[in-house]
Amino acid sequence: MTIEELIDNFEFLDSWEDKYRYIIDLGEKLPPLSASFHTDEWKVQGCQSQVWLVPEKDGDKIYFHGDSDAMIVKGLIAVVLSIYNHKSPSEIKAVAVEDIFAKLGLSEHLSPSRRNGLLSMTEKIKHYADIL
């Protein structure tokens, strides 16, 4: 799913209750992450829930796999992966993620701890873009 499709889907939904259900649905569609990656090496620090992000480089593009122990957070991972997957390191660093989160309404409708976790995920992805 592209960033534009994600924004369009969010704009189509009327209430935040519908948007939360959509986020949870996105998380349920994430491919399973092997339990072997549920380790501190892949864990994202700064998230209230358990979050794991695993990068995979293919040519000049980076793909990410993720998982969480919380349904809504798993959905937020799916949102973040929609934004960053299939991009080169320079494209990842150029993403104006705060603007995208604002267009989706995430900045204002998530609790402060969830917002911090979301930003921790994006920082981890940018870190991977720096080292891969």
N, C-alpha and C positions, 0 to 999 in steps of 0.2 A: 504494500500500500504506500502511495506517495504522501508527502506532507500535505499537498493540496487536497487529496482524497480524504485524509484524516480530518482536516479543517472543515471540508464540506460535510462530512458525516456528523461532526459535532454541531455544526450550524443547523443541520436538518432536525436535530432532536430538540424538543421544546423545553423540557425541564431538566434540572440537574439530577433528579432521580433517574430519568431515562439515560442521561450521560454516564452516570455511575454504573448503571446496568451494562451499558455499551462497553465501558472500560473493563468491567469484570469479564464480559464476553470475549473481548480481545485477549485477555489473559488466559482464558480457558482454551483458546486456539493456539497458544504458543506451543511449539514443539517441545516435548519433554527434554529436560536437561539431565544427563546422567548423574546419578548420585555421586559418582567419583569426582565431580566438579563442586560438590557441596562442601568445600574446604575453605580454610582461611585464605589460601592463596587467591581464590577467585571471589572472595566476599567483598562487598562494597561497605566500607566503613562510613558511618554517619547516617545510616538508615535505622529507623526504629525497628523494622522487621528484618528478617534475614533476607539478603539479596545477594545473588551471585551473577556475575557477568563474565562471559568467556569470549575473547576475541578469536577470530580465525581470519588469517590473511590469504587472499586468493588473487594473485597478480598484484595490481595496485589498489585493490579494493579490500575493505575490512568488513567482515560480517560478524555479528554478535549473537550470542545465545544467552538467555537469561532465565532466572527462576527466582521465586520467593515463596516463603511459607504463608503469605497473606494474599487473599484473593484480589483485593483492590490493588495491592502493590504489584502483583503479577501483571495486572492490566496496565498499570503505569509503565512497567518494563516494556510491554508490547508497544505502548505509545512511543517511548524513547527509542526503541529499536526501529520503529517505522521512520523516525526522524533521521537516525544515524546509519542504518544498515546500507550496505552496497555503496559506500562512499570511500574515496581515497582519504588518507590522513589530512591533506590540505583542505579537502571539502568538509571534513568533520570539524576542523578548527574554524572554518568560516561560517558554520551554521549559527544563526542568531536565535538560539534556542529560547531565550527569554521572550522574544517576540512571538514565537510559535506557541509557547505556553500561555501567553496573554491572549492570543487569538482563540485558543481552545478554552480559555476561562479557568485554566488550572491554577494560575497564580492566586486567584481570588476565592476559589471554591475548595481548595485543599487546606487541611490543617497545617499550622507552621511546621510540625514534625514531618508531615508527608512532603511538603514543599522542600524542606531541607534534604530529605531522602532523594527526591527527584534531582535536585542539584548535585548531590553526591554521586548519583548515577552518571550524570552528564560529565562531571569532572573525571570520573574513572574512565569513561569512554575517551575523553580527550587525552588522558594519560596514555592509554593504549595507542592512540594515534601518534603520540610523540615517540613511543619506543618501538613501534612495529615498522 
